[in-house]
């Protein structure tokens, strides 16, 4: 039996020779018994067993709105490294989606996304299944930074989740790593920072084979002035995806607004161009189409629905949390080993 990465198995048997009728008869009886008994669900469909208890994974997911009854597709929100869903999304995307009547779920990654991303992938895989089950239909995903990359790990190694996702929008995703993590890790750094270094073993496993999957529309939004995921300017940007059977659209925000200045954290929280592209992807078939984005977004500082009065305080909290996690968070001196299923 040979199992391919896409979950299709080849069960052809060749070269069998025999000269004893009793053996043939026994094989025939065995085959008849196998054919008469339904095969159990293949592990290739659901991927490896989770290392984290289901109860723990479920406790990390919060949802709001009518996931099954809304005319708008539910969105699963995945935060970036150093951030909780509350810090990343409660004052921007969650607030605006609620006002729109767009149901959403959010998943908290372990230790604010500072731990092994392979384990974070279990949280996201479970969250996809949970959101899909609550909705009874395909869902969308919106992720920022690590949160825009780790769902790809989930989709790759837990293949049943692929049929559950319609649109996958990433904001400044660390799809191919960042050079800026290398000096940070010289004196030790968080496990997830090791894994997001350009050239890490984790990213080698993630990007081996197809980067995207059929049936999913991928919109990768990124800024050329990203100081965290670096470099993220064309033609050597980290975020774009180029291979696989998924429908892909890579959009550098400066291709829409040439003078647009947006750093990493604002891209994942309040950037008006990123928001416009995300909604365009969610509300139309296929990935976002930059030609549908009005020029008026180039004159906005934050996207509609973000409170300009509380914006400075909220952004300061995000910056403070990121700095505290990087300074006081977990610290190791080597990259976590690849899980057996990824080797």
C-alpha positions in Angstrom: 0.0 0.0 0.0 1.4 3.3 -1.0 -0.1 6.5 0.4 0.2 9.7 -1.5 0.2 13.2 0.2 -3.2 14.1 -1.2 -4.8 11.2 0.6 -5.3 8.9 -2.4 -4.0 5.4 -1.9 -2.9 3.0 -4.5 -3.9 -0.6 -3.5 -2.8 -2.4 -6.7 -0.9 -5.6 -6.2 1.2 -7.1 -9.0 3.6 -10.0 -9.4 1.7 -12.5 -7.2 2.4 -16.1 -8.3 1.1 -19.4 -6.7 1.1 -23.0 -7.6 -1.2 -24.4 -4.8 -5.0 -24.4 -5.2 -5.6 -24.5 -1.4 -3.7 -21.3 -1.1 -5.7 -19.7 -3.8 -8.9 -20.8 -2.2 -7.8 -19.4 1.1 -6.9 -16.1 -0.5 -10.3 -16.1 -2.2 -12.1 -16.5 1.1 -9.9 -13.8 2.7 -10.7 -11.4 -0.2 -14.4 -12.2 0.0 -14.3 -11.4 3.7 -12.5 -8.1 3.2 -14.9 -7.1 0.4 -17.9 -7.9 2.6 -16.7 -5.8 5.5 -16.7 -2.0 5.1 -13.2 -0.6 5.5 -12.6 1.7 8.5 -12.0 5.4 7.8 -8.5 5.9 6.5 -6.0 7.7 8.7 -5.0 9.4 5.4 -8.3 11.3 5.4 -8.0 12.7 9.0 -4.3 12.9 9.4 -2.2 12.1 12.5 -3.8 11.9 16.0 -3.6 15.1 18.0 -1.1 15.3 20.8 -3.4 17.8 22.6 -6.6 16.6 24.3 -9.8 17.5 22.4 -11.2 19.3 25.4 -8.1 21.6 25.4 -8.4 22.3 21.7 -12.1 23.0 22.0 -11.6 25.4 24.8 -9.3 27.5 22.6 -12.2 28.3 20.1 -14.8 31.0 20.7 -17.6 31.8 18.2 -20.2 34.5 17.8 -23.2 34.9 15.5 -25.5 32.5 13.7 -22.9 30.2 12.0 -25.5 28.0 10.3 -28.2 30.5 9.5 -26.4 33.7 8.4 -26.4 34.6 4.7 -22.7 35.4 5.2 -20.0 32.7 5.3 -18.5 32.2 8.8 -14.9 33.3 9.2 -12.3 31.6 11.4 -9.8 34.2 12.7 -6.2 33.1 13.5 -3.9 35.5 15.3 -0.3 36.3 14.9 2.8 35.4 17.0 2.8 37.0 20.4 -1.0 37.8 20.2 -4.2 36.4 21.5 -7.4 36.7 19.4 -8.7 39.4 21.8 -5.6 41.6 21.3 -5.4 40.9 17.6 -9.0 41.0 16.5 -11.6 42.1 19.2 -11.3 45.8 18.4 -11.2 45.5 14.6 -12.3 42.5 12.6 -14.4 40.8 15.3 -16.2 44.1 16.0 -16.8 44.9 12.3 -17.9 41.3 11.4 -20.4 41.4 14.3 -21.8 44.7 13.1 -22.1 43.2 9.5 -23.9 40.1 10.8 -21.0 38.0 9.6 -20.5 35.1 12.1 -17.0 34.3 13.2 -14.9 32.0 15.4 -11.4 32.7 16.7 -8.8 30.2 17.8 -6.2 31.0 20.5 -2.8 29.5 19.7 -0.9 28.0 22.6 1.0 30.5 24.6 0.0 33.4 22.3 1.5 31.6 19.3 5.0 31.3 20.9 5.1 27.5 21.1 5.8 24.8 18.5 3.8 25.7 15.4 3.2 22.0 14.7 1.1 21.9 17.9 -0.6 25.2 16.9 -1.5 23.4 13.7 -3.5 20.9 15.8 -5.4 23.8 17.3 -6.2 25.2 13.9 -7.2 21.9 12.4 -9.6 21.3 15.3 -10.9 24.9 14.9 -11.6 24.3 11.2 -13.5 21.1 12.0 -15.4 22.8 14.8 -16.4 25.9 12.9 -17.4 23.8 9.9 -19.5 21.5 12.0 -21.3 24.4 13.7 -21.9 26.1 10.3 -22.8 22.9 8.4 -21.1 24.4 5.3 -17.7 25.6 4.1 -16.0 28.4 6.0 -13.5 31.1 5.4 -10.2 31.7 7.2 -8.5 35.1 8.0 -5.1 34.8 9.5 -2.3 37.3 10.3 1.4 36.6 10.2 1.9 33.1 11.8 -1.9 32.9 11.8 -1.8 33.4 8.0 0.7 30.6 7.6 -0.2 27.9 10.2 -3.5 27.0 8.6 -1.5 25.7 5.6 0.2 23.2 8.0 -3.3 22.1 9.1 -4.6 21.8 5.6 -1.5 19.8 4.5 -1.4 17.2 7.3 -5.1 16.9 8.2 -6.5 16.5 4.6 -10.1 16.3 5.6 -10.0 20.0 6.5 -9.4 21.0 2.8 -13.1 20.4 1.8 -14.2 22.5 4.7 -12.6 25.8 3.6 -13.7 28.1 0.8 -11.6 31.3 1.1 -8.3 31.6 2.9 -7.1 35.2 3.3 -3.6 35.8 4.8 -2.3 39.2 6.0 1.6 39.4 6.0 1.8 35.6 6.3 5.3 34.2 7.1 4.9 31.6 4.4 8.5 31.4 3.5 10.0 32.7 6.7 11.7 35.9 7.7 15.4 36.9 7.8 14.7 39.1 10.8 14.2 36.1 13.1 17.8 35.0 12.6 19.5 37.6 14.7 16.7 37.3 17.3 17.5 33.7 17.8 21.3 34.1 18.3 20.7 34.2 22.0 17.7 31.9 22.0 14.1 32.6 21.1 10.6 31.2 21.2 10.1 27.8 19.4 7.7 29.4 16.9 10.3 32.1 16.1 12.9 29.4 15.3 10.4 27.8 13.0 9.7 31.1 11.2 13.3 31.7 10.4 14.0 31.6 6.6 15.4 28.2 5.8 14.0 26.4 8.9 13.3 22.7 8.8 9.6 23.5 9.6 9.2 25.7 6.6 11.0 23.2 4.4 8.4 20.6 5.4 5.5 23.1 5.0 6.6 24.2 1.5 7.6 20.8 0.1 5.1 19.7 -2.5 2.1 21.8 -3.3 1.6 25.1 -1.4 -2.2 25.2 -2.1 -5.1 22.8 -2.5 -7.8 22.4 -5.1 -11.2 23.9 -4.1 -9.7 26.7 -1.9 -9.2 30.3 -2.9 -6.0 31.8 -1.5 -5.6 35.6 -1.2 -2.1 36.6 0.1 -2.0 40.2 1.1 1.3 41.8 2.2 3.1 45.1 2.5 6.5 45.9 1.0 7.3 47.9 4.2 6.9 44.9 6.5 9.7 45.0 9.1 8.9 41.6 10.7 8.3 39.3 7.8 11.3 40.3 5.8 11.8 40.6 3.0 8.2 41.0 1.9 8.6 43.2 -1.2 8.3 41.9 -4.7 9.9 39.9 -6.4 11.4 38.2 -3.3 8.5 38.5 -0.9 7.9 35.8 1.7 4.1 35.8 1.7 3.2 34.9 -1.9 2.2 31.4 -2.8 2.8 30.0 -6.3 2.3 26.3 -6.5 -0.5 23.8 -6.1 -4.1 23.4 -7.4 -5.7 26.2 -5.4 -6.9 29.5 -6.9 -4.2 32.0 -5.9 -4.0 35.8 -5.8 -0.9 37.5 -4.3 -1.4 41.2 -3.7 1.2 43.6 -2.5 -0.8 46.5 -1.1 1.5 49.0 -2.8 0.2 47.7 -6.1 -3.1 49.3 -5.3 -1.9 52.3 -3.3 1.7 53.0 -4.4 2.4 55.4 -1.5 0.9 53.2 1.1 2.9 52.8 4.3 1.9 49.9 6.5 4.1 48.0 9.0 3.5 44.5 10.2 1.2 44.9 13.2 -1.1 47.4 11.5 -1.5 45.1 8.5 -3.0 42.5 10.9 -5.3 44.8 12.7 -6.4 48.0 10.9 -5.0 48.3 7.4 -7.7 49.5 5.1 -6.2 47.9 1.9 -5.9 44.5 3.6 -9.4 44.8 4.9 -10.9 45.7 1.6 -9.1 42.8 -0.1 -10.3 40.4 2.6 -13.9 41.4 2.3 -13.6 41.3 -1.5 -12.4 37.7 -1.3 -15.1 36.7 1.2 -18.0 38.3 -0.7 -17.1 37.1 -4.3 -16.3 33.7 -5.8 -12.5 33.0 -6.0 -9.7 35.1 -4.5 -9.8 38.9 -4.1 -9.6 41.0 -7.3 -7.6 44.2 -6.9 -9.5 45.8 -9.8 -12.6 45.8 -7.5 -10.9 47.8 -4.8 -11.9 51.5 -4.9 -9.2 54.1 -5.0 -10.8 55.7 -1.9 -9.1 53.1 0.3 -5.8 54.8 -0.4 -7.0 57.8 1.6 -7.9 55.9 4.7 -5.7 55.5 7.7 -7.7 52.7 9.3 -10.5 50.6 7.9 -14.2 51.5 8.5 -15.6 50.4 11.9 -12.3 50.7 13.8 -12.9 53.4 16.5 -10.4 56.2 15.9 -10.7 57.3 19.5 -9.7 54.0 21.0 -7.4 53.1 18.2 -4.2 54.5 19.8 -4.8 52.7 23.1 -5.6 49.4 21.4 -2.6 49.6 19.1 -0.4 50.4 22.0 -1.6 47.3 23.8 -0.8 45.2 20.8 2.7 46.6 20.6 3.3 46.2 24.3 2.1 42.6 24.2 4.3 41.7 21.3 7.4 43.3 23.0 6.7 41.5 26.3 6.2 38.1 24.7 9.4 38.4 22.7 11.3 39.5 25.8 9.8 37.4 28.5 8.2 34.5 26.6 9.5 31.0 26.2 13.1 30.7 25.0 14.9 27.7 23.5 18.2 27.4 21.7 17.3 25.2 18.8 14.4 24.6 16.4 11.9 22.0 17.6 12.3 18.6 15.9 9.9 17.8 13.1 7.0 15.6 14.0 7.3 12.0 12.7 4.4 12.7 10.3 6.2 15.6 8.7 9.6 13.9 8.3 
